[in-house]
Amino acid sequence: MARPFAVSLSAISKQLRVLERAGVLSQAKQGRIRRCHLEVEPMREAVEWRERYRRYWEEQLDSLANYINQLQNEEEQP
């Protein structure tokens, strides 16, 4: 798995352990071969969480932009 990347096998192994502890990857060892499986549900939960906050901050920034535009329009009025 490390061959296509410019990193060592131990670095790849360390990253796989991090992903496994995070619950987004599971590994099964068969002799000298390790099979990795991506766990979809934790990734889906992370995407949903990010999407909720993206919508929240977009609304907040839109409100701020509207407020600034309103102030600028009031300053332009004689």
C-alpha positions in Angstrom: 0.0 0.0 0.0 2.9 2.4 0.7 4.5 1.8 -2.7 2.5 4.5 -4.7 3.3 7.1 -2.0 6.5 8.8 -1.0 6.2 7.6 2.6 7.4 4.6 4.5 5.3 1.5 5.2 5.4 2.3 8.9 4.0 5.8 8.2 1.1 4.2 6.3 0.5 1.7 9.1 0.4 4.5 11.6 -2.2 6.5 9.6 -4.3 3.3 9.2 -4.2 2.8 13.0 -5.4 6.4 13.4 -8.3 5.8 11.0 -9.1 2.6 12.8 -9.2 4.3 16.2 -11.5 7.0 14.7 -13.8 4.2 13.6 -13.7 4.9 9.9 -11.6 1.9 9.0 -11.5 -1.7 10.0 -8.7 -4.1 9.4 -8.6 -7.9 9.2 -5.3 -9.8 9.1 -5.0 -12.9 7.0 -1.5 -14.3 7.4 0.8 -11.6 6.2 -2.0 -9.7 4.4 -4.1 -7.0 6.0 -7.4 -6.2 4.5 -8.8 -2.8 5.1 -12.5 -1.9 4.9 -13.9 1.6 4.9 -16.7 2.1 7.5 -19.2 4.3 5.8 -21.5 5.3 8.7 -19.0 7.4 10.7 -18.0 9.2 7.5 -21.7 9.9 6.8 -22.2 11.3 10.3 -19.2 13.6 9.9 -20.5 14.8 6.5 -23.9 15.5 8.0 -22.4 17.4 11.0 -20.2 19.5 8.6 -23.3 20.2 6.4 -25.3 21.5 9.4 -22.6 23.9 10.3 -21.9 25.0 6.7 -25.6 26.0 6.4 -25.5 27.8 9.8 -22.4 29.8 8.9 -23.7 30.6 5.4 -26.9 32.0 7.0 -24.9 34.0 9.5 -22.6 35.5 6.8 -25.6 36.3 4.5 -27.2 38.1 7.4 -24.0 40.1 8.0 -23.7 40.9 4.3 -27.3 42.2 4.3 -26.6 44.3 7.4 -23.5 45.8 5.9 -25.4 46.6 2.6 -28.2 48.2 4.6 -25.7 50.4 6.5 -24.0 51.4 3.2 -27.4 52.3 1.6 -28.3 54.4 4.7 -25.0 56.3 4.3 -25.7 57.0 0.7 -29.1 58.5 1.4 -28.9 62.4 1.7 
